[in-house]
């Protein structure tokens, strides 16, 4: 499998896409700790469908967005709460 296959957006069936959730973690530029995010989501990592990492130098932030197809809202909410407690996290959203 080519690396581009991993970077392409996932195409989920409509029944799965309906349950898709996204968790976004934002930090100040150069402040993102990807390893720390990964440690927090490790328990539901098997449900990660897609990962997007973005940097906006003009506005001074970096963000990681994780898409989940099957993870329960309750488990994602607990993970978001845990990430919000980390001092380097500027914002965490779950939708």
C-alpha positions in Angstrom: 0.0 0.0 0.0 1.4 3.4 -1.0 1.7 6.3 1.6 -0.8 8.3 -0.5 -3.4 5.6 0.2 -3.1 6.5 3.9 -3.4 10.3 3.2 -6.5 10.1 1.1 -9.8 10.9 2.9 -11.7 7.8 4.0 -14.9 7.1 2.2 -17.3 5.5 4.6 -20.7 4.1 3.8 -23.6 6.4 4.6 -24.6 4.3 7.6 -21.1 4.7 9.2 -20.7 8.3 8.1 -23.8 9.2 10.1 -22.1 8.2 13.3 -18.8 10.0 12.5 -17.4 12.2 15.2 -14.5 14.6 15.1 -12.2 15.6 17.9 -10.0 18.7 17.3 -7.1 19.7 19.6 -5.6 23.1 19.1 -2.4 24.5 20.6 -0.3 27.6 20.1 2.2 27.4 17.3 5.1 25.1 18.1 3.2 23.9 21.2 1.4 20.8 19.9 2.4 17.6 21.6 1.3 14.9 19.3 2.6 12.1 21.4 0.5 13.3 24.4 -2.6 13.4 22.2 -1.9 9.9 21.0 -1.4 8.6 24.6 -4.8 10.0 25.5 -6.7 8.5 22.5 -4.8 5.2 22.7 -7.7 3.3 24.2 -9.9 4.0 21.2 -7.2 4.3 18.5 -8.7 1.4 16.6 -11.7 3.6 15.8 -9.7 6.4 14.2 -10.8 6.8 10.6 -8.8 9.8 9.6 -6.2 12.3 11.0 -5.6 15.8 9.8 -2.8 18.0 11.1 -2.8 21.7 10.2 -0.7 24.8 11.1 -1.8 28.4 10.7 1.2 30.5 11.3 -0.7 33.7 10.5 -3.1 33.1 13.4 -0.5 31.3 15.5 -2.0 27.8 16.1 -1.6 24.2 15.2 -4.3 21.6 15.4 -4.9 17.9 15.1 -8.3 16.6 14.1 -9.2 13.0 14.6 -12.2 11.4 12.9 -13.9 8.4 14.5 -16.6 6.2 12.9 -17.5 3.9 15.8 -16.3 5.4 19.1 -19.0 6.2 21.6 -19.8 9.9 22.3 -19.2 9.2 26.0 -15.7 7.8 25.5 -14.8 10.7 23.2 -16.3 13.2 25.7 -14.1 11.7 28.4 -11.0 12.0 26.2 -11.8 15.6 25.3 -12.2 16.5 29.0 -8.8 14.9 29.7 -7.2 16.9 26.9 -8.8 20.1 28.1 -6.9 19.7 31.4 -3.5 19.8 29.7 -1.9 23.2 30.1 -0.6 23.3 26.5 -4.0 22.8 25.0 -5.6 26.0 23.8 -8.9 24.5 22.7 -10.6 21.1 22.3 -13.8 20.6 20.4 -15.9 17.5 19.8 -18.6 17.4 17.2 
